Amino acid sequence: MIPAAFTYHRAASVDDAIEALGQDEDAKVLAGGHSLIPALKLRIARPSVLVDVGRLDDLRYVRDDGDRIAIGALSRHSGLVADAVLRRDCPMVARTAALVGDPQVRHRGTIGGSVAHADPASDLPTVLLALDADLVARGPDGERTIAAASFFTGPFETALAPREVLVEIRVPKVERGVYLKHTRRAQDWATVGVAAAVVDGATHVSFASMAPTPIRARAVEEALANGAGAAEAAGHAGEGTDPPSDVTGSAQYRAHLAHVYVRRALEQL
């Protein structure tokens, strides 16, 4: 299909993008385009103004930031896969980026675009939630930091204000982390995804495609904290979830997959 008419603005800087977003309340940010362009073609999204930030190379970086790693929002998935800092200090992010879509998607898609799109079946948002990552947004009033636990507010909805741009993701240095997902085909969205990581001595577990947003598996985490093994903790996988039923699987099937994949992830961890 053909998208509805819109005004196109190529941002020269983050501040320019913020100003352009103020032109209309229906303005949207375009990064790699692999989430927004299909929505435009289907007319699921009908922005009046499209603000293209894809050429802002100053938002494309990975750097050591003390006890954390700072990732520019326009860092492409393929770059994350190969980045030496991530592979050394937070390999879970690099390994997960390698599972996103197919090579074409990984060479154009960005971590910031994936996070801001907030698809509940998305891989990297689920991993960032398990890692207790911080997300840095910049708007007319300056920068603010949003915890991943507060960032995803609904299906395809985030805590970003209308004129804010996601500029950076900060993840802790975590050696032990696993992300597993079940898909019908390699390049598909996750029917169910499970992220598990040891952060500051505690085991965190999160889900993709088990609720309207990526969510933490709090019941599983509590069981682990009380001394449960992988199999016993996995028995709590369905608690507090709200899996959808769609063409990729029923809610009951997803609940079963969550149980199986939590156990596998914890055993690997």
N, C-alpha and C positions, 0 to 999 in steps of 0.2 A: 504494500500500500504506500501511498504518498503522504508524508507528514502534513499537518496543518501549517498554514503560513506562520512564520515567525521572523523577528529581526535578529540578525547575527552580529555579534560583537566579538572581535578577537582581542582578548585582554593583553595589555603590554606589561602589566604587573599585577600583583595581588590587590594593591590599592585600587588600580583601575578596574579590576573585576568587581570589587566591593561597590564601587561607584556605579558600575553598569547594572549590578543587581538591584540597585535602588530605583531603576527606571520603571519597574513594574513588579507587582507582588507575585506575578506568575513567571518571573525569570528563573532560568535553570542554568546550572554550571555544567559545561561539557569538558570532560577530561579525555580519557581514552575512547569513550563513546560506545563501548561494548555492552553497556547496560542501557544507556539512554537512547541510542539510535534505534534499536528494535522497538522500544516503547513509543518513540515518535512515529515510526512507520505504522504501528498498530493503532496509533492515536489514543493510546492509553495515557500518554503525556502530551499535553498541548501547551507548551510554554509560549508566552508572547515574545520573550527575549531569550536567546541562547548565548551564554557568555562562555567563550572558548578559552580555557586556561591551559590547554595542552602544550603550548610552546613556552611555558614558564619554566625554563630549565633550572632555575634556582630552587625549585621545589622537588628536584630529582636528586636525592642523595641518601646515603646511609653512613652514619658516623658514630663512633664510640662517644658516649656522653656520660662518662663516669660509671655509675652503677646501672645505667640504662643505655639503650641504643636508640638513636633518633633516626627516623625514616621519613624522608620527604614525601608528601602526599602524592606527588606525581611519579614516584618510583614505579617503574613497570615491573610486572610479575617476573619476567625473564631476568631482569636485573637483580631481583631479590634472590632468585634461585642460585645465581653465580656469585653473590657478594661474599667476600672473604670474612668480613666482620660478622655477618649474620651466621654464616656456616660455622664459625668458631664459637660465638657467644650466645646465639639463640637459633640453633639449627632447625627448630620446629617451624619457624616462619619460612625459612628457605625451602624446607621440604614440602610445606603446604602450598607455597606459591607454585611449585612444580606440578601440583595436581589441578590447578585452575584451568578449566576449559581445554583448549588445544594450543599448539604453538602460535597460531595467528593471534589468538586472544591474549596469550602471555606476552607477546611482543608489543602489543598496543595497550592492553588493559593496565590500569594503575591500582595500587593498593588504596589510595584515597577515594577513587571512584567506586571501588567495590564496597568500602566501608560506608561512604555517604549514601550509596544506593540502598543499603540496608535490606537486602534480600534475606529473608529468614533461612534460606537454603544455602547461603554463601559460605565459602570455606574460611577465608581470612578473618571476617568478623567473629566467627565462632572461636577461632584460635586466639584472637586478641582479647576476647572475653575471658577465656581460661587463664591468660597471662596477666590479667589485671592491668592491661595497657592503659595509657593516657592518650587522649586525642586533643590536639591543639587547634583551636578555631580562631580565625581573625575576622573581625568585623569593624564597623564604623567606630566602635568604642575601644578598639585595641584587641589584644589576645586574651583568651581564657582557656583553661584546661578542663576537659570533661573526662571523667572516668568512664572506661568502657562499660561498666555496669549501669551507668546512667545514660549512655549515648543512644541506645536503640530503644525507641519509645513505642513502636508499632510496626506493622508490616510496611516496609519501604518508608518508614518515618524515623527521624532522628531528632536529637536535641539541638541541632544546628538552627540558629535563627535565620530568617529569610535572607539577610544580607551578610551572613557569615560564610567564610570559605575554610574548609579543612586544609590546614597547611602542614601538619606534622603528626606522626604517630610515634609514641615512645613506648618501647617494650623493655621489660627487665632482662637481665642476662640469665637465661635459664638453660641449663644443659640437658635436663631430662624433660622431654615433651614428645607427645605422640598425637598425630591426627589421622583418623581412619574414617573412610566414608564408603557408603554403599551406593552404587549408581547402576543404572541399566546399561549405559555405555560410558566409555572412559571420559568423554567430554561433557557429560550431563551434570546438571545440578545434583547435589546430594539428596538422595531419597532420605537418608539419615547420615549425619556426620557427628563424630565424637572427638573432642579434643580433651586431652588429659596432660597436665603438667605439674611438676613440683615447684611451687613458688614460695620462697621463704620458709621451706620446711613443710608446707602443707600441700596436699594433693588437690588440685582444682580440676573439675570436669565440666565441660559445656557441650551443648547440643546445637546442631543445625537441623532444621526441618522438623522440630518437635514442638514448636509453638509459633505464634505470630512474629516472634523475634528470636534471634539467638538467645539461649538461656543457659544459666548455670544449673547443673544437676545437684542441687543443694542436698537432697536426701542421700545421694551417693556419697557426697563429700562428708556428710555427717557420719555415715556408716563407717567410712574409712578412718575418720578421726577417732571413732570409738573402737578401733581395732579389727574391723571386719576385713576379710580377705577379698580378693578380686571377685570371686564368684558370688559371695554373699552380698557385697556392695552392689554388684550389678543387678541383683534382685530388686533394688530400689529405683532402677533407672526410669520407670514410668511415672514415679510420683512427682506431682507438680508440673507435669507436661500437658500439652494440648495439641497433639499431632493432627495435622490435616489429613483428609482423604482426597486423593486426586488420581490422575492417570498413572502416576508412578507407584502408588500404593495406598492401601487403606490405613486408617488410624491404627487399627489392630496390628497390621503388618509392621508399621513403623515402630510401635511399642515393642514388638518382638525383636526387630533389628536393633533398637536401642539397647536392649538387654544384652544381646550377643556382642555388639560392638563395644559396649562399655567394658565387658569382661575382657575382650581381646586387648583393648587399649591399656587397661590396668595391668594385664599380664605382661605386655610389652614394656610398659613403664618400669 
